[in-house]
C-alpha cells in the first residue's frame, strides 16, 4: 500500500503487475487456479527475482544487486 497522497508510488506495483501479465500469464495455459497460483509464485521467486534484469538496478537481477550491496556495505575494515 502506498502512503496517503503519494499516488506516484502506484507506478511500481502497476509495472510489476504488467510484467507478471505479459511475461507469465499471457504465455501460459493453466489447468486450474492452483496451478496458476503455483506457477505465478514460481515466476516471482525464480524468474523475476533471480533471472530477470531490472533497469532500475543497473541491469542486474535483484539477487545480484542485493549481493553486491551487501558485499559493499559489510566489509570490515581493520585499521592498524
C-alpha positions, 0 to 999 in steps of 0.5 A: 500500500502506498502512503496517503497522497503519494499516488506516484508510488502506484507506478511500481506495483502497476509495472510489476503487475504488467510484467507478471501479465505479459511475461507469465500469464499471457504465455501460459495455459493453466489447468486450474487456479492452483496451478496458476497460483503455483506457477505465478509464485514460481515466476516471482521467486525464480524468474523475476527475482533471480533471472530477470534484469531490472533497469532500475538496478543497473541491469542486474537481477535483484539477487545480484544487486542485493549481493553486491550491496551487501558485499559493499556495505559489510566489509570490515575494515581493520585499521592498524 
